[in-house]
Amino acid sequence: MQPLFTHAPDRIRALASYAALADSYDSTCLRIKDARNMAAHLLHLQDGETVFDVACGTGPLLPTLADLVAPSGSVVGIEQSQAMAAIAFERGALCRNAEVIISPVEEFTTTRRADALLLCYTQDVLQSPAALANLFAHTKPGARVAVVGSRFVSWWLAPVNLFTAYRARRYTTTFRGFRHPWKPLLGYCPELQVVRSYHAGTSYLATGIFRPPCDGRWAAQS
């Protein structure tokens, strides 16, 4: 079996994991609530804008995002797990301006183009070049981006990293790039910066602006 630190995201394993997690997912994510909410507010959403909640899970942020772009804006949740999306649908149904698309990020399509992107604990998406390419193909130049997730700290703090990996094992299928998980976004958001840390540095919040390259080519990020 290929090591978790090098292999690509595994969709089949992710679907199985989230099907098992769906019913208890919200209760297991209470510790990240503040970071998620801060990420949503740092997008500085306005009435009439469209925001994508990428890999939205059970949709805990759909109502918050819907309020921030109300009354004429739109929220699009993207989620590949049927089990998770079923709960997100219930939340979205309470919001006049929210919808949920059941699809891998690599394959989703919509007629809308995003003014802002929210990626909360989306390690597998960040490590999928196809997912990021498709996501930004549906995003307006100049769109604001907020990403929050787990990360490894310095390698000399190996016990902390082992604990972080243990906590994250059910929510991601690869730890590739887990020291700096946001790096694949730099090809799309070259000025992306980590602006806050949480949980003794094992969680991060980064923000940036989508700036397509003038020559139409993306910078390679490893």
C-alpha contacts under 8 A as a table, 3 or more apart, distances in Angstrom:
res1	aa1	res2	aa2	distance
2	Q	6	T	7.21
2	Q	7	H	6.11
3	P	6	T	5.71
3	P	7	H	6.28
4	L	7	H	5.70
4	L	173	T	7.07
4	L	174	T	4.86
4	L	175	F	5.46
4	L	176	R	6.71
5	F	174	T	6.16
5	F	175	F	4.65
5	F	176	R	4.35
5	F	177	G	7.41
5	F	178	F	7.99
6	T	174	T	7.28
6	T	175	F	7.22
6	T	176	R	5.05
7	H	174	T	6.29
7	H	176	R	6.71
8	A	127	Q	6.94
8	A	128	S	7.13
8	A	174	T	6.39
8	A	176	R	7.53
9	P	124	D	5.31
9	P	125	V	7.89
9	P	127	Q	6.87
9	P	128	S	6.85
9	P	172	T	7.81
9	P	173	T	5.47
9	P	174	T	5.52
10	D	13	R	5.52
10	D	14	A	6.16
10	D	173	T	5.83
10	D	174	T	7.65
11	R	14	A	4.96
11	R	15	L	6.12
12	I	15	L	5.28
12	I	16	A	6.40
13	R	16	A	5.17
13	R	17	S	6.13
13	R	173	T	7.03
14	A	17	S	5.06
14	A	18	Y	6.12
14	A	171	Y	7.64
14	A	172	T	6.95
14	A	173	T	6.34
15	L	18	Y	5.30
15	L	19	A	6.02
15	L	80	Q	7.54
15	L	81	S	5.71
16	A	19	A	5.22
16	A	20	A	6.48
17	S	20	A	5.33
17	S	21	L	6.26
17	S	170	R	6.30
17	S	171	Y	7.45
18	Y	21	L	4.71
18	Y	22	A	5.70
18	Y	81	S	6.60
18	Y	83	A	7.26
18	Y	84	M	6.90
18	Y	170	R	7.90
18	Y	171	Y	7.54
19	A	22	A	5.52
19	A	81	S	6.91
19	A	82	Q	7.63
19	A	83	A	5.37
19	A	84	M	7.02
20	A	23	D	7.49
21	L	24	S	5.67
21	L	25	Y	5.34
22	A	25	Y	5.05
22	A	26	D	7.99
22	A	58	T	7.33
22	A	83	A	5.96
22	A	84	M	5.24
23	D	26	D	7.71
24	S	27	S	5.58
24	S	28	T	6.44
25	Y	28	T	5.26
25	Y	29	C	6.44
25	Y	58	T	7.57
26	D	29	C	5.31
26	D	30	L	6.81
26	D	58	T	7.44
26	D	60	P	7.74
27	S	30	L	5.87
28	T	31	R	7.73
29	C	32	I	5.65
29	C	33	K	6.83
30	L	33	K	5.34
31	R	34	D	7.44
32	I	35	A	5.39
32	I	36	R	6.20
33	K	36	R	5.22
33	K	37	N	6.18
34	D	37	N	5.20
34	D	38	M	6.11
35	A	38	M	5.16
35	A	39	A	6.19
35	A	148	V	7.03
35	A	198	Y	7.36
35	A	205	L	7.21
36	R	39	A	5.14
36	R	40	A	6.38
36	R	61	L	7.85
36	R	120	C	6.48
36	R	148	V	6.90
37	N	40	A	5.14
37	N	41	H	6.36
37	N	61	L	7.57
38	M	41	H	5.17
38	M	42	L	6.10
39	A	42	L	5.19
39	A	43	L	6.72
39	A	118	L	7.31
39	A	146	A	5.70
39	A	147	V	6.89
39	A	148	V	6.80
39	A	205	L	6.81
40	A	43	L	5.61
40	A	44	H	7.80
40	A	61	L	7.90
40	A	64	T	7.87
40	A	65	L	6.94
40	A	118	L	6.82
40	A	146	A	7.33
41	H	44	H	5.70
41	H	45	L	7.31
42	L	146	A	7.14
42	L	207	T	7.72
43	L	116	A	6.71
43	L	117	L	7.97
43	L	118	L	7.90
43	L	144	R	5.99
43	L	145	V	6.72
43	L	146	A	6.40
45	L	49	E	6.85
45	L	51	V	7.99
45	L	68	L	5.78
45	L	69	V	5.91
45	L	116	A	7.58
46	Q	49	E	5.87
46	Q	68	L	6.27
46	Q	69	V	5.04
46	Q	70	A	7.70
46	Q	73	G	7.78
47	D	68	L	6.91
47	D	69	V	4.26
47	D	70	A	5.17
47	D	71	P	6.19
47	D	72	S	5.97
47	D	73	G	5.50
48	G	69	V	5.82
48	G	70	A	6.79
48	G	71	P	7.03
48	G	72	S	4.55
48	G	73	G	3.62
48	G	74	S	7.09
49	E	69	V	5.82
49	E	72	S	7.61
49	E	73	G	4.63
49	E	74	S	6.35
49	E	114	A	7.69
49	E	115	D	5.94
49	E	116	A	7.89
50	T	69	V	7.34
50	T	73	G	5.60
50	T	74	S	4.65
50	T	75	V	5.77
50	T	76	V	7.50
50	T	112	R	7.48
50	T	113	R	6.98
50	T	114	A	5.08
50	T	115	D	5.31
50	T	116	A	6.65
51	V	65	L	7.60
51	V	74	S	6.46
51	V	75	V	5.06
51	V	76	V	6.30
51	V	114	A	5.34
51	V	115	D	5.85
51	V	116	A	4.72
51	V	117	L	5.69
51	V	118	L	7.36
52	F	75	V	5.93
52	F	76	V	4.75
52	F	77	G	5.83
52	F	78	I	7.25
52	F	114	A	6.18
52	F	116	A	6.49
52	F	117	L	5.00
52	F	118	L	6.16
53	D	56	C	5.30
53	D	61	L	7.94
53	D	62	L	7.58
53	D	75	V	7.19
53	D	76	V	6.05
53	D	77	G	4.65
53	D	78	I	6.24
53	D	117	L	6.36
53	D	118	L	5.00
53	D	119	L	6.42
54	V	77	G	6.14
54	V	78	I	5.15
54	V	79	E	7.05
54	V	105	V	7.53
54	V	117	L	7.09
54	V	118	L	5.97
54	V	119	L	5.19
54	V	120	C	7.33
54	V	122	T	7.66
55	A	77	G	7.10
55	A	78	I	5.16
55	A	79	E	4.61
55	A	80	Q	7.15
55	A	105	V	7.39
55	A	119	L	7.10
55	A	120	C	7.58
55	A	122	T	6.51
55	A	125	V	7.85
56	C	59	G	5.17
56	C	60	P	7.75
56	C	61	L	7.82
56	C	77	G	5.50
56	C	78	I	5.77
56	C	79	E	5.58
56	C	88	A	7.69
56	C	120	C	7.57
57	G	60	P	7.75
57	G	79	E	5.97
57	G	81	S	7.57
57	G	84	M	5.24
57	G	85	A	6.32
57	G	88	A	6.82
58	T	84	M	4.85
58	T	85	A	5.83
58	T	86	A	7.45
58	T	87	I	5.10
58	T	88	A	4.33
59	G	62	L	5.29
59	G	77	G	7.22
59	G	85	A	7.54
59	G	87	I	7.13
59	G	88	A	4.30
59	G	89	F	7.73
59	G	91	R	6.52
59	G	92	G	7.45
60	P	63	P	7.23
60	P	88	A	7.38
60	P	91	R	7.53
61	L	64	T	5.22
61	L	65	L	6.08
62	L	65	L	5.21
62	L	66	A	5.96
62	L	75	V	7.02
62	L	77	G	7.35
62	L	88	A	7.88
62	L	91	R	6.91
62	L	92	G	6.32
62	L	95	C	7.92
62	L	98	A	6.93
63	P	66	A	4.99
63	P	67	D	6.19
63	P	91	R	7.08
63	P	92	G	7.12
63	P	94	L	7.75
63	P	95	C	6.35
64	T	67	D	5.25
64	T	68	L	6.36
65	L	68	L	5.03
65	L	69	V	6.44
65	L	75	V	6.63
66	A	69	V	5.48
66	A	70	A	5.92
66	A	73	G	7.49
66	A	74	S	6.75
66	A	75	V	5.95
66	A	95	C	6.57
66	A	97	N	6.20
66	A	98	A	6.36
67	D	70	A	5.08
67	D	71	P	7.58
69	V	72	S	6.80
69	V	73	G	4.65
69	V	74	S	6.57
69	V	75	V	7.83
70	A	73	G	5.35
70	A	74	S	7.67
70	A	97	N	7.52
71	P	97	N	7.79
72	S	97	N	7.50
73	G	97	N	6.66
74	S	97	N	4.99
74	S	98	A	5.85
75	V	97	N	6.22
75	V	98	A	4.56
75	V	99	E	6.32
76	V	98	A	5.97
76	V	99	E	5.14
76	V	100	V	5.75
76	V	101	I	7.14
77	G	98	A	7.55
77	G	99	E	6.12
77	G	100	V	4.45
77	G	101	I	6.04
78	I	100	V	5.88
78	I	101	I	4.96
78	I	102	I	6.15
78	I	103	S	6.55
78	I	104	P	7.57
78	I	105	V	6.85
78	I	108	F	7.60
79	E	82	Q	7.73
79	E	84	M	7.40
79	E	85	A	6.00
79	E	100	V	7.29
79	E	101	I	6.32
79	E	102	I	5.10
79	E	103	S	5.73
79	E	104	P	6.50
79	E	105	V	7.47
80	Q	85	A	7.42
80	Q	102	I	5.13
80	Q	103	S	4.35
80	Q	104	P	4.59
80	Q	105	V	7.37
81	S	84	M	5.29
81	S	85	A	5.95
81	S	102	I	7.01
81	S	103	S	7.72
82	Q	85	A	5.03
82	Q	86	A	6.03
82	Q	102	I	6.75
83	A	86	A	5.39
83	A	87	I	7.13
84	M	87	I	5.59
84	M	88	A	6.48
85	A	88	A	4.72
85	A	89	F	5.93
85	A	100	V	7.14
85	A	102	I	6.62
86	A	89	F	5.17
86	A	90	E	6.73
87	I	90	E	5.26
87	I	91	R	6.67
88	A	91	R	5.11
88	A	92	G	6.00
88	A	100	V	7.02
89	F	92	G	4.91
89	F	93	A	5.93
89	F	99	E	7.42
89	F	100	V	6.22
90	E	93	A	5.19
90	E	94	L	6.92
91	R	94	L	5.51
91	R	95	C	7.20
92	G	95	C	5.24
92	G	96	R	7.78
92	G	98	A	5.28
92	G	99	E	5.92
92	G	100	V	7.03
93	A	96	R	7.01
93	A	98	A	7.32
93	A	99	E	7.76
95	C	98	A	5.57
101	I	108	F	7.39
102	I	108	F	7.81
103	S	107	E	6.35
103	S	108	F	5.28
104	P	107	E	5.45
104	P	108	F	6.10
104	P	131	A	7.82
105	V	108	F	5.39
105	V	125	V	7.18
105	V	131	A	5.06
105	V	132	L	7.75
105	V	134	N	7.08
105	V	135	L	6.68
106	E	128	S	8.00
106	E	130	A	5.41
106	E	131	A	3.90
106	E	132	L	7.36
106	E	133	A	7.79
106	E	134	N	5.77
106	E	135	L	7.41
107	E	131	A	7.54
107	E	134	N	7.14
108	F	134	N	7.71
109	T	138	H	7.85
110	T	113	R	7.68
110	T	138	H	7.62
112	R	138	H	7.20
113	R	138	H	4.97
113	R	139	T	4.97
113	R	140	K	6.00
114	A	117	L	6.72
114	A	138	H	6.41
114	A	139	T	4.52
114	A	140	K	5.79
114	A	143	A	6.90
115	D	139	T	6.62
115	D	140	K	5.87
115	D	142	G	7.62
115	D	143	A	4.65
115	D	144	R	6.65
116	A	139	T	7.67
116	A	143	A	4.94
116	A	144	R	4.65
116	A	145	V	5.71
117	L	143	A	7.33
117	L	144	R	6.38
117	L	145	V	4.80
117	L	146	A	6.36
118	L	145	V	6.12
118	L	146	A	5.13
118	L	147	V	6.03
119	L	122	T	5.92
119	L	145	V	7.91
119	L	146	A	6.28
119	L	147	V	4.62
119	L	148	V	6.38
120	C	147	V	5.75
120	C	148	V	4.90
120	C	149	G	5.99
121	Y	147	V	7.64
121	Y	148	V	5.76
121	Y	149	G	4.14
121	Y	150	S	6.70
122	T	125	V	5.32
122	T	126	L	6.29
122	T	148	V	7.99
122	T	149	G	6.84
122	T	172	T	7.88
123	Q	126	L	5.13
123	Q	127	Q	6.28
123	Q	149	G	7.24
123	Q	172	T	6.25
123	Q	174	T	7.61
123	Q	175	F	7.87
123	Q	181	P	6.83
124	D	127	Q	5.22
124	D	128	S	6.40
124	D	172	T	6.01
124	D	173	T	6.65
124	D	174	T	6.64
125	V	128	S	5.22
125	V	131	A	5.93
125	V	132	L	6.96
126	L	129	P	7.46
126	L	131	A	7.62
126	L	132	L	6.82
126	L	181	P	6.94
126	L	182	W	6.89
126	L	184	P	6.31
126	L	185	L	7.24
127	Q	176	R	7.20
127	Q	177	G	7.57
127	Q	181	P	7.77
127	Q	184	P	6.97
128	S	131	A	5.21
128	S	132	L	6.47
129	P	132	L	5.26
129	P	133	A	6.08
129	P	184	P	7.80
130	A	133	A	5.12
130	A	134	N	6.17
131	A	134	N	5.34
131	A	135	L	6.05
132	L	135	L	4.99
132	L	136	F	6.11
132	L	185	L	7.80
133	A	136	F	5.45
133	A	137	A	6.12
134	N	137	A	5.02
134	N	138	H	6.71
135	L	138	H	5.48
135	L	139	T	6.70
136	F	139	T	4.74
136	F	140	K	7.75
136	F	188	Y	7.74
139	T	143	A	6.79
140	K	143	A	5.54
140	K	210	F	7.67
141	P	210	F	5.60
141	P	211	R	5.69
141	P	212	P	6.34
142	G	209	I	5.61
142	G	210	F	5.01
142	G	211	R	5.90
143	A	209	I	5.65
143	A	210	F	5.23
144	R	207	T	7.43
144	R	208	G	5.98
144	R	209	I	4.69
144	R	210	F	6.40
145	V	207	T	5.53
145	V	208	G	5.20
145	V	209	I	5.83
145	V	210	F	6.99
146	A	205	L	7.18
146	A	206	A	5.79
146	A	207	T	4.48
146	A	208	G	6.68
147	V	182	W	7.56
147	V	205	L	5.77
147	V	206	A	5.29
147	V	207	T	6.39
148	V	203	S	7.19
148	V	204	Y	5.53
148	V	205	L	4.36
148	V	206	A	6.35
149	G	203	S	5.43
149	G	204	Y	5.68
149	G	205	L	6.89
150	S	164	T	7.65
150	S	168	A	7.66
150	S	178	F	7.76
150	S	202	T	5.63
150	S	203	S	4.20
150	S	204	Y	6.37
151	R	164	T	7.63
151	R	178	F	5.24
151	R	179	R	5.51
151	R	180	H	6.68
151	R	181	P	6.60
151	R	201	G	7.88
151	R	202	T	5.12
151	R	203	S	5.63
151	R	204	Y	7.05
152	F	155	W	7.74
152	F	160	V	7.99
152	F	161	N	5.38
152	F	164	T	7.06
152	F	178	F	5.73
152	F	179	R	4.63
152	F	180	H	7.63
152	F	202	T	5.93
153	V	157	L	6.77
153	V	160	V	7.60
153	V	161	N	6.52
153	V	179	R	6.42
153	V	201	G	6.70
153	V	202	T	6.18
154	S	157	L	5.63
154	S	158	A	7.71
154	S	179	R	7.87
155	W	158	A	5.54
155	W	161	N	7.62
157	L	160	V	5.52
157	L	161	N	6.51
158	A	161	N	5.04
158	A	162	L	6.12
159	P	162	L	5.08
159	P	163	F	6.29
160	V	163	F	5.17
160	V	164	T	6.19
161	N	164	T	4.91
161	N	165	A	6.06
162	L	165	A	5.07
162	L	166	Y	6.13
163	F	166	Y	4.99
163	F	167	R	6.26
164	T	167	R	5.20
164	T	168	A	6.14
164	T	202	T	7.03
165	A	168	A	5.08
165	A	169	R	5.78
165	A	175	F	7.93
166	Y	169	R	5.33
167	R	170	R	7.35
168	A	171	Y	5.34
168	A	172	T	6.38
169	R	172	T	5.85
169	R	173	T	7.15
170	R	173	T	7.66
172	T	175	F	7.43
175	F	178	F	5.16
177	G	180	H	5.71
177	G	181	P	5.22
177	G	183	K	7.89
177	G	222	S	7.95
178	F	181	P	4.84
180	H	183	K	5.87
181	P	184	P	7.29
182	W	185	L	5.63
182	W	186	L	7.33
182	W	206	A	7.70
183	K	186	L	5.42
183	K	221	Q	6.47
183	K	222	S	7.08
184	P	187	G	6.39
184	P	221	Q	5.29
184	P	222	S	6.66
185	L	188	Y	5.42
185	L	189	C	5.83
185	L	190	P	7.62
185	L	192	L	7.64
185	L	221	Q	7.92
186	L	189	C	4.74
186	L	190	P	4.48
186	L	191	E	7.10
186	L	192	L	6.35
186	L	219	A	7.93
186	L	221	Q	6.93
187	G	190	P	5.84
187	G	218	W	5.64
187	G	219	A	4.77
187	G	220	A	6.37
187	G	221	Q	6.30
188	Y	210	F	5.56
188	Y	211	R	5.95
188	Y	212	P	6.20
188	Y	213	P	7.95
188	Y	218	W	7.04
188	Y	219	A	7.86
189	C	192	L	5.42
189	C	208	G	5.74
189	C	209	I	5.34
189	C	210	F	4.70
189	C	211	R	5.74
190	P	208	G	7.70
190	P	209	I	7.84
190	P	210	F	7.89
190	P	211	R	7.28
191	E	208	G	5.84
191	E	209	I	6.96
192	L	206	A	6.51
192	L	207	T	5.43
192	L	208	G	4.07
192	L	209	I	6.92
193	Q	206	A	5.21
193	Q	207	T	5.71
193	Q	208	G	6.48
194	V	197	S	7.74
194	V	204	Y	6.62
194	V	205	L	5.61
194	V	206	A	3.94
194	V	207	T	6.59
195	V	204	Y	7.75
195	V	205	L	5.87
195	V	206	A	5.40
195	V	207	T	6.96
196	R	204	Y	5.87
196	R	205	L	5.12
196	R	206	A	7.02
197	S	200	A	7.31
197	S	201	G	5.18
197	S	202	T	7.34
197	S	203	S	5.71
197	S	204	Y	4.48
197	S	205	L	6.23
198	Y	201	G	5.29
198	Y	202	T	6.40
198	Y	203	S	4.88
198	Y	204	Y	6.03
199	H	202	T	5.46
199	H	203	S	5.84
200	A	203	S	7.59
201	G	204	Y	6.86
212	P	216	G	6.98
212	P	218	W	7.65
213	P	216	G	5.22
213	P	217	R	5.97
213	P	218	W	6.36
214	C	217	R	7.69
